[in-house]
């Protein structure tokens, strides 16, 4: 029998500081920021009271970037400098963009890192930088509303985003000066927002059709644990495509050439979007198209006509739904409820088809535009440590298989899609020539057999392999996917214990040095002294380490440590506390390392003790039931 | 590293070492363990704790996947008994089994010619799933037996199951390809 632990009065756990945290939904069309205030998660409005920030950035030669509604007003007059739907370009290569260029009216220039740059009046900008402008705007909004610096954020991404797209999103957040606690999949965030943990159990589907992306996730809910069983989708399918279809129809009706100018196209596209929105309530809508020559066309679009225009697109979402069900090993009838997310689920045909497919009435109680940000805010609040007793847990999966290129341009899968993360797997390779000292590896993501049909993530060069006869070397390549769904690859030569050097070259991303230089160049840090920033960063880190350690020691320090071990840890912590108030950032950095070293045995003991507690807790549950 | 993880996967989950697994108990222990070690619990901890948490959560995920899956669980049980299943050299001489393999492979090859390719593929996938279920039932009997030949029989069943799994994988890949083609 366990003894109750009674702490002495006044000696209980360290006083808790509320940490400012926020959830950010970085959308194709609109972005939002939400936070938990007085126990309620809500989206934060701007000064004019609007919650949605249009994901649009306008660049001009004289001013810095303008974001949101203000930028949107330039769309027609200055289309080439007004960047919208940049999410579609995140983590994409020049080749992908050539295809997208047919409907994204920007001037692209190839960048040095395989990533396309957008040519604007303020110079060439990468999609990551454009996204960082949007995130920075949201950060400022949150910090002004909440009255302090954000300690951490959860940024949402489409569940079907690949590694390059996730990494690009995280880079953008870093560039905007945000500390990313977690990248969270949008459908999972929506499930959290629906409060589906509170008492509800069973299988649910989240159908998320946004401006430019589509996701379907199948989740199992059980006692506060959200376990994603499978996910599928299309990262280039959404409401934007509906607008495009309606715009094409309008141009045809109005006799406007497909080669019309950017301004004319933006005008028609805006009319198409307005018509789509009207048709979520009305049976028909009147439209007037102004032509560049001053003449105009007037007509109307009925709901039936609209439905037949977009029907193929809606059908296209059902393929991933079938695949997600099959991967989850669930039949459509086994799904208890379907949650609808994303502005495009307001379209009646979408709701009807989804209801029919799952034979369940879709849940639409929450605003489909806000639900993702709200879920992210709830998760951010928990990750920031504001709710130590909440036992909500999200277990997510990787959406697409990760693999390596083998002989003949074929893909060898290393980690399969829908594997729960974090996940790791090692694969052994050998040399095929005598004395071979280098080997190149190509990491890809996707389900197809041919490498060319998969997404190229990175190319690795393994060097310093000890020269041996062909086939004698044992090179172990380890794939580790973290809780953000991001891949890390390491390699080691086994027979002689040599760790081969690895050179990472992301296929469509930024190298660490590029991000560093962008950080230096960015507005926020241009004026600030570099050392002052480093010092601030180390101080924040020191506070985090000390606070976590004190909380741990108060909980189980007496139980898991003997007096001498405790002394060593306390001494290291005291040293760090002292240095933290100084100005030598390198000394602080070293003191943090020293604390981590001193407490490494304790950390492992704690982890094992919590595993034992988890098992013991279950025995009690089972005894009671 | 951590003492708890040097245990067998069965011990880690507090389950008896057996082919029969109480799935409800496995699921609930999995959730309990992840609640204790998942990186979300350590989002504010030191780099070191976050690293350990990721490693442990990874190992628990791996153990869970293995225990949940009859094929992997079967192989693991043989390994624990010191019996290595050899992937490359273990060919089977069961003619009936080989015929079925060929037949299934052939019908996968002709799916595109069917009026509704997805329906045709669905039927094949159902049949493969049925074949796998049959093998699971057989494994249950074989693992329960105390005959001295059981390891050889189990190895044979597992090898065959592996073939069906491979077919299943190919069928799923074909489905993705077909979907890409229509879009």
Interface residues (C-beta under 8 A of the other chain):
Chain A: X19 X152 X181 X182 X222 X223 X225 X227 X234 X316 X319 X320 X322 X323 X326 X327 X379 X382 X383 X384 X385 X391 X393 X394 X395 X419 X420 X421 X422 X423 X424 X447 X448 X449 X480 X482 X483 X544 X545 X547 X548 X549 X592 X595 X596 X599 X600 X603 X604 X607 X608 X610 X611 X612 X613 X614 X615 X617 X618 X619 X621 X622
Chain B: X1 X2 X3 X4 X14 X25 X27 X28 X29 X31 X32 X33 X34 X35 X36 X37 X38 X39 X40 X43 X44 X45 X46 X47 X48 X49 X52 X53 X54 X56 X57 X58 X61 X62 X64 X65 X118 X125 X172 X173 X175 X176 X177 X179 X180 X182 X183
